[in-house]
Amino acid sequence: AATVRNLQANPAEKKILPGIRYIEENYNHELDLSMAAQLCSLSESRFRALFRQVKGMSALEYRDKIRTDKASALLLS
């Protein structure tokens, strides 16, 4: 999974970084987009839009990708 550490430093990415970190640290829980948005000092709709712009997928799709990547890694180990 792509992690926070290998993000490029553009302004939109910097703005949503706390939300990305929140999703990566809580991928195994129900996704609370309002919390992710709050951590970035953004409205939920603005967070959703910026997230899709930066990651090319929704926050939910990103969370599911992390889950899939973690499950694949477990199956391989």
TIKOLMAR-572571 format. One record per residue (C-alpha): residue number from 1; residue in three letters; chain; x, y negated, z negated. Coordinates in Angstrom, 2 decimals. Example, Ala and Ser with C-alpha at 12.3 -4.5 7.8 and 13.67 -1.06 7.14 Angstrom:
TIKOLMAR-572571
<atom nr="1" rest="ALA" kette="A" xx="12.30" yy="4.50" zz="-7.80"/>
<atom nr="2" rest="SER" kette="A" xx="13.67" yy="1.06" zz="-7.14"/>
end
This chain:
TIKOLMAR-572571
<atom nr="1" rest="ALA" kette="A" xx="0.00" yy="0.00" zz="0.00"/>
<atom nr="2" rest="ALA" kette="A" xx="1.12" yy="-3.51" zz="0.67"/>
<atom nr="3" rest="THR" kette="A" xx="1.93" yy="-5.13" zz="-2.61"/>
<atom nr="4" rest="VAL" kette="A" xx="2.00" yy="-8.67" zz="-3.84"/>
<atom nr="5" rest="ARG" kette="A" xx="5.79" yy="-8.70" zz="-3.61"/>
<atom nr="6" rest="ASN" kette="A" xx="5.96" yy="-8.34" zz="0.17"/>
<atom nr="7" rest="LEU" kette="A" xx="3.47" yy="-11.07" zz="1.02"/>
<atom nr="8" rest="GLN" kette="A" xx="4.74" yy="-13.92" zz="3.12"/>
<atom nr="9" rest="ALA" kette="A" xx="4.49" yy="-17.28" zz="1.41"/>
<atom nr="10" rest="ASN" kette="A" xx="1.91" yy="-19.23" zz="3.39"/>
<atom nr="11" rest="PRO" kette="A" xx="-0.46" yy="-21.61" zz="1.57"/>
<atom nr="12" rest="ALA" kette="A" xx="-3.56" yy="-19.41" zz="1.93"/>
<atom nr="13" rest="GLU" kette="A" xx="-1.68" yy="-16.37" zz="0.60"/>
<atom nr="14" rest="LYS" kette="A" xx="-0.32" yy="-18.37" zz="-2.32"/>
<atom nr="15" rest="LYS" kette="A" xx="-3.83" yy="-19.58" zz="-3.12"/>
<atom nr="16" rest="ILE" kette="A" xx="-5.33" yy="-16.07" zz="-3.29"/>
<atom nr="17" rest="LEU" kette="A" xx="-2.30" yy="-14.34" zz="-4.83"/>
<atom nr="18" rest="PRO" kette="A" xx="-3.87" yy="-14.05" zz="-8.32"/>
<atom nr="19" rest="GLY" kette="A" xx="-6.93" yy="-12.42" zz="-6.73"/>
<atom nr="20" rest="ILE" kette="A" xx="-4.81" yy="-9.97" zz="-4.75"/>
<atom nr="21" rest="ARG" kette="A" xx="-2.89" yy="-9.10" zz="-7.90"/>
<atom nr="22" rest="TYR" kette="A" xx="-6.18" yy="-8.62" zz="-9.78"/>
<atom nr="23" rest="ILE" kette="A" xx="-7.47" yy="-6.22" zz="-7.09"/>
<atom nr="24" rest="GLU" kette="A" xx="-4.18" yy="-4.28" zz="-7.00"/>
<atom nr="25" rest="GLU" kette="A" xx="-4.12" yy="-3.91" zz="-10.79"/>
<atom nr="26" rest="ASN" kette="A" xx="-7.82" yy="-2.96" zz="-11.06"/>
<atom nr="27" rest="TYR" kette="A" xx="-8.35" yy="-0.89" zz="-7.89"/>
<atom nr="28" rest="ASN" kette="A" xx="-9.74" yy="1.99" zz="-9.96"/>
<atom nr="29" rest="HIS" kette="A" xx="-12.55" yy="-0.15" zz="-11.41"/>
<atom nr="30" rest="GLU" kette="A" xx="-15.63" yy="-1.79" zz="-9.94"/>
<atom nr="31" rest="LEU" kette="A" xx="-14.51" yy="-4.83" zz="-7.95"/>
<atom nr="32" rest="ASP" kette="A" xx="-15.52" yy="-8.12" zz="-9.60"/>
<atom nr="33" rest="LEU" kette="A" xx="-15.11" yy="-10.66" zz="-6.82"/>
<atom nr="34" rest="SER" kette="A" xx="-16.28" yy="-13.53" zz="-9.00"/>
<atom nr="35" rest="MET" kette="A" xx="-13.41" yy="-12.77" zz="-11.40"/>
<atom nr="36" rest="ALA" kette="A" xx="-10.90" yy="-12.59" zz="-8.53"/>
<atom nr="37" rest="ALA" kette="A" xx="-12.19" yy="-15.91" zz="-7.20"/>
<atom nr="38" rest="GLN" kette="A" xx="-12.07" yy="-17.48" zz="-10.68"/>
<atom nr="39" rest="LEU" kette="A" xx="-8.43" yy="-16.46" zz="-11.08"/>
<atom nr="40" rest="CYS" kette="A" xx="-7.71" yy="-18.40" zz="-7.87"/>
<atom nr="41" rest="SER" kette="A" xx="-9.84" yy="-21.41" zz="-8.86"/>
<atom nr="42" rest="LEU" kette="A" xx="-12.02" yy="-20.82" zz="-5.80"/>
<atom nr="43" rest="SER" kette="A" xx="-15.69" yy="-20.26" zz="-5.18"/>
<atom nr="44" rest="GLU" kette="A" xx="-16.52" yy="-16.65" zz="-4.41"/>
<atom nr="45" rest="SER" kette="A" xx="-17.44" yy="-17.50" zz="-0.81"/>
<atom nr="46" rest="ARG" kette="A" xx="-14.17" yy="-19.42" zz="-0.27"/>
<atom nr="47" rest="PHE" kette="A" xx="-12.20" yy="-16.55" zz="-1.81"/>
<atom nr="48" rest="ARG" kette="A" xx="-13.91" yy="-14.07" zz="0.53"/>
<atom nr="49" rest="ALA" kette="A" xx="-13.15" yy="-16.23" zz="3.56"/>
<atom nr="50" rest="LEU" kette="A" xx="-9.50" yy="-16.84" zz="2.64"/>
<atom nr="51" rest="PHE" kette="A" xx="-9.01" yy="-13.18" zz="1.73"/>
<atom nr="52" rest="ARG" kette="A" xx="-10.30" yy="-12.02" zz="5.12"/>
<atom nr="53" rest="GLN" kette="A" xx="-8.14" yy="-14.65" zz="6.87"/>
<atom nr="54" rest="VAL" kette="A" xx="-4.98" yy="-13.52" zz="5.05"/>
<atom nr="55" rest="LYS" kette="A" xx="-5.51" yy="-9.75" zz="4.86"/>
<atom nr="56" rest="GLY" kette="A" xx="-7.63" yy="-9.16" zz="7.97"/>
<atom nr="57" rest="MET" kette="A" xx="-10.18" yy="-7.22" zz="5.89"/>
<atom nr="58" rest="SER" kette="A" xx="-12.61" yy="-7.84" zz="3.07"/>
<atom nr="59" rest="ALA" kette="A" xx="-11.53" yy="-7.59" zz="-0.56"/>
<atom nr="60" rest="LEU" kette="A" xx="-13.66" yy="-4.45" zz="-0.88"/>
<atom nr="61" rest="GLU" kette="A" xx="-11.99" yy="-2.88" zz="2.16"/>
<atom nr="62" rest="TYR" kette="A" xx="-8.59" yy="-3.80" zz="0.68"/>
<atom nr="63" rest="ARG" kette="A" xx="-9.52" yy="-2.17" zz="-2.65"/>
<atom nr="64" rest="ASP" kette="A" xx="-10.67" yy="0.95" zz="-0.80"/>
<atom nr="65" rest="LYS" kette="A" xx="-7.42" yy="1.02" zz="1.21"/>
<atom nr="66" rest="ILE" kette="A" xx="-5.41" yy="0.91" zz="-2.03"/>
<atom nr="67" rest="ARG" kette="A" xx="-7.52" yy="3.78" zz="-3.41"/>
<atom nr="68" rest="THR" kette="A" xx="-6.97" yy="5.83" zz="-0.24"/>
<atom nr="69" rest="ASP" kette="A" xx="-3.23" yy="5.14" zz="-0.23"/>
<atom nr="70" rest="LYS" kette="A" xx="-2.94" yy="6.13" zz="-3.92"/>
<atom nr="71" rest="ALA" kette="A" xx="-4.94" yy="9.32" zz="-3.32"/>
<atom nr="72" rest="SER" kette="A" xx="-2.76" yy="10.24" zz="-0.33"/>
<atom nr="73" rest="ALA" kette="A" xx="0.38" yy="9.70" zz="-2.40"/>
<atom nr="74" rest="LEU" kette="A" xx="-1.01" yy="11.94" zz="-5.15"/>
<atom nr="75" rest="LEU" kette="A" xx="-1.86" yy="14.68" zz="-2.65"/>
<atom nr="76" rest="LEU" kette="A" xx="1.66" yy="14.55" zz="-1.22"/>
<atom nr="77" rest="SER" kette="A" xx="3.36" yy="14.75" zz="-4.63"/>
end
